Amino acid sequence: MNSTKLKRQQTGRRLKFTNDDLWGYIFIAAAMIIFCVFTLYPVFSAIYTSFFNYKPFGSEFVGLKNYADTLKYSKFNLFYKAALNTLIYTVIVVPLSLLLSFSIAVMIMPFKKKTQSVFKAMYYLPGIASGVALSVVWLWLYDSSPDGIFNRLLGIFGIPAQNWLSSTKTSMLSLIIMALLSSHGVRIITYIAALLGIDNSYFEAAELDGATFFQKVRYIVWPLVKPTTLFLLVTGVIGSFQVFMNAYMMTGGGPDNSTTMIGLLIYNNAFVYGKYGLACAQAILLAIAIAIMSLFQFRLMGVDVEY
């Protein structure tokens, strides 16, 4: 009985509300209010609006019509074309970006810390630049005249100048090249952090066994950075499915909707055509698709991953 009473007294003292607890709840409340106002409310508002033919004054309830119109297959429905464009962009850009970032991180590792810092800064700086500013630079690189940078490079090999952003044959390729040659900074730094966490004893043992550089990368480095790869893969797919700035600034979705991504389609439906209900329905379907793909990636690659 005495031990039970003592435990109750100790529990009561632990649950006693103090001034420190008050400040903790205040800081948590501030974060929760920001989350509710800028994240939770817009999500529920979008779900609500997706069931209406939304107008600033006098919205009309249409039920699941916006979802049905989105999923109805016809040659005038751009949703499937935008989904295919987004899928092609994601399938090419995300794996190649991870491979490039991983390779660059591995090549940076043998250098001294100061030299590593220089390389990390060089690769990270484009990531903090404005997307509009980067798009302007790439528009200059993709200049369709013979004086354009890329067309000059093609001219060296005797290849005629290309209309990079104005042709259905090269417009998507142009966006893919732009994505692959920029914004590697975060992934490189993340991979370097993971590589620094690998114990040197693994490499020492491999060297004693006569392992080559590529064998070390294959059998030691790659398996041990798999959790990092999974994280970057999931976030990369999410970001790729939400891509908007590149298509909007570089091509506007053209030519002939060959670079219209789902994010750009949602933007056009909402702010160009005023179809807010349809845009919200498409945004909800996009969120569901991203959630399913993220879960699939965790199930596929996360079986033997330890955190």
Helices and strands as residue ranges (DSSP letters): H 2-14, H 19-35, I 36-40, H 41-49, E 52-53, E 60-61, H 65-71, H 78-108, H 113-128, H 131-141, H 149-156, H 171-180, H 185-196, H 200-208, H 213-216, I 217-221, H 222-224, H 226-241, H 245-250, H 262-267, I 268-272, H 276-301
